[in-house]
Amino acid sequence: MRSFFRPRPKFHPRKFYFLNYRIETPQLRVISDKGEQIGVLSKQEALKKAQEAGLDLVLIAPKAIPPVAKIINFKKFLYQEEKREKEARKGVKKGVVKDISLGLFIATADFARLVNKGKEFLSEGHQLRINLTLRGREVMKKTMAFDLINRYISNLSEVNVSKPPRIEGRVIRAVVAKKK
């Protein structure tokens, strides 16, 4: 019999919560399901209150002194937390970085074309990584290369320089983004 390949599910680190009898601390600061502070109770008293309400006792802040536990419906709590995380991810735009490669002896028309392309990328909201590769004897002309990159950055209007030009082996790199 042949076994079938099943791709591994992607690992999503989830926050681990101690609930009900898994809570090991003897004293807890307890918060009700309505958000009101009940006070500092023993673990048994807190569990009794949670059972009377038909809800779970969940350890929210284990490092606080005394640790904070909340009486809530755990599944509903997880659902709301997942919803909150999804909403937070929705607002964050993925940081797409576009590359522009320059040569040390680039023609003026090509330079102007690459400046326009860079402006277009920046207007779309992307970051721009500028690469200038030094080939052969061009390595001796580093000052010329830095001047070219700085001229390119100055031709892009209104940009923030995230990473100023610096040399990495035979490549000089800079990263810019649009000013907000």
C-alpha positions in Angstrom: 0.0 0.0 0.0 1.3 3.4 -1.0 1.4 6.2 1.5 0.3 9.6 0.4 2.2 12.8 0.9 0.4 15.3 3.1 1.9 18.7 3.4 2.6 19.8 6.9 0.2 22.4 8.2 1.9 25.8 8.6 3.0 26.5 12.2 1.1 29.4 13.7 2.4 30.1 17.2 -0.7 30.4 19.4 -0.8 31.9 22.8 -1.2 29.2 25.4 -3.7 29.9 28.2 -4.1 28.0 31.5 -7.7 27.5 32.4 -9.7 26.1 35.3 -7.8 23.3 37.1 -4.6 23.8 35.2 -4.0 27.1 37.0 -1.3 26.4 39.6 -1.1 29.6 41.6 -2.9 29.7 45.0 -4.0 33.3 44.9 -5.5 35.1 41.9 -6.8 38.6 41.1 -10.2 37.7 39.5 -12.1 39.8 37.0 -15.8 38.9 36.1 -17.1 38.4 32.6 -18.5 42.0 32.7 -15.0 43.4 33.4 -15.6 44.2 37.0 -12.8 43.4 39.5 -14.0 40.8 42.1 -10.7 41.0 44.1 -7.9 38.7 45.2 -9.3 35.2 45.8 -7.9 31.7 46.3 -7.9 29.3 43.4 -10.8 27.2 44.8 -13.0 30.3 45.4 -12.4 31.6 41.9 -13.2 28.2 40.4 -16.4 28.1 42.4 -17.5 31.5 41.1 -16.7 30.4 37.5 -18.7 27.2 37.9 -21.7 29.1 39.3 -21.6 31.4 36.3 -21.2 28.4 34.0 -18.0 29.9 32.5 -14.3 29.2 32.5 -11.5 30.6 34.7 -8.7 31.7 32.3 -5.3 33.0 33.4 -4.8 36.2 31.5 -1.7 37.7 33.0 0.4 35.0 34.6 3.4 37.3 35.4 1.5 39.9 37.3 1.6 39.8 41.1 -0.9 38.3 42.0 -1.7 36.6 38.6 -4.8 37.9 36.9 -7.6 35.5 35.9 -10.8 36.2 34.2 -14.2 34.4 34.3 -15.2 34.1 30.7 -16.5 31.8 28.0 -13.1 30.5 26.7 -14.2 29.6 23.2 -15.9 32.9 22.7 -12.7 34.6 24.0 -10.5 32.7 21.5 -12.9 33.7 18.7 -12.8 37.4 19.6 -9.0 37.3 19.9 -8.6 35.7 16.5 -11.0 38.2 15.1 -9.0 41.1 16.6 -5.7 39.7 15.2 -7.3 39.3 11.7 -8.5 42.9 11.9 -5.0 44.1 12.9 -3.4 42.2 10.0 -5.9 43.7 7.6 -4.7 47.2 8.3 -1.0 46.4 7.8 0.2 46.6 4.3 2.7 44.0 3.4 6.1 45.6 3.0 6.8 45.0 -0.7 10.3 46.1 -1.6 11.0 46.8 -5.3 14.5 46.7 -6.7 16.2 49.1 -9.0 19.6 48.2 -10.4 22.0 50.9 -11.6 25.3 50.7 -13.4 28.2 53.0 -12.7 28.4 54.3 -16.3 24.6 54.6 -16.9 23.4 56.8 -19.8 21.3 59.9 -18.9 18.2 58.6 -20.7 18.4 55.2 -18.8 19.0 57.1 -15.6 15.9 59.2 -16.2 13.8 56.1 -17.1 14.9 54.4 -13.8 14.0 57.6 -11.8 10.5 57.6 -13.3 10.2 53.9 -12.6 11.3 54.5 -9.0 8.8 57.3 -8.6 6.0 55.0 -9.9 6.9 52.3 -7.3 7.0 54.8 -4.5 3.6 56.3 -5.5 2.1 52.7 -5.3 3.3 52.6 -1.7 6.2 50.2 -2.1 9.7 50.6 -0.7 12.6 51.0 -3.1 15.9 49.2 -2.8 18.6 50.8 -5.0 21.4 48.5 -6.0 24.6 49.5 -7.8 26.9 46.6 -8.6 30.6 47.4 -9.2 32.2 45.3 -11.9 35.9 44.8 -12.4 37.9 47.9 -12.0 34.8 49.9 -11.0 35.6 48.9 -7.4 38.2 51.6 -7.3 35.6 54.3 -8.1 33.5 54.0 -4.9 33.1 57.8 -4.5 31.6 58.0 -8.0 29.2 55.2 -7.1 28.1 56.9 -3.9 27.6 60.2 -5.8 25.4 58.4 -8.4 23.2 56.8 -5.8 22.8 60.0 -3.9 21.9 61.8 -7.1 19.3 59.1 -7.8 17.8 59.6 -4.3 17.7 63.4 -4.7 15.9 63.0 -8.1 13.2 61.0 -6.4 11.0 63.7 -4.8 10.1 63.6 -1.1 11.5 60.3 0.1 12.7 59.0 3.5 16.0 57.2 3.4 15.4 54.0 5.4 18.9 52.7 4.9 21.5 55.1 3.7 23.9 54.0 0.9 26.4 51.5 2.1 28.7 49.0 0.5 28.1 45.3 0.9 30.9 43.5 -1.0 30.7 44.7 -4.6 27.2 46.1 -4.3 26.2 49.5 -2.9 22.7 49.4 -1.5 20.2 52.0 -0.2 16.5 51.7 0.8 14.1 54.5 0.5 10.3 54.9 1.1 7.8 57.6 0.4 7.3 60.3 3.0 4.0 60.1 4.8 
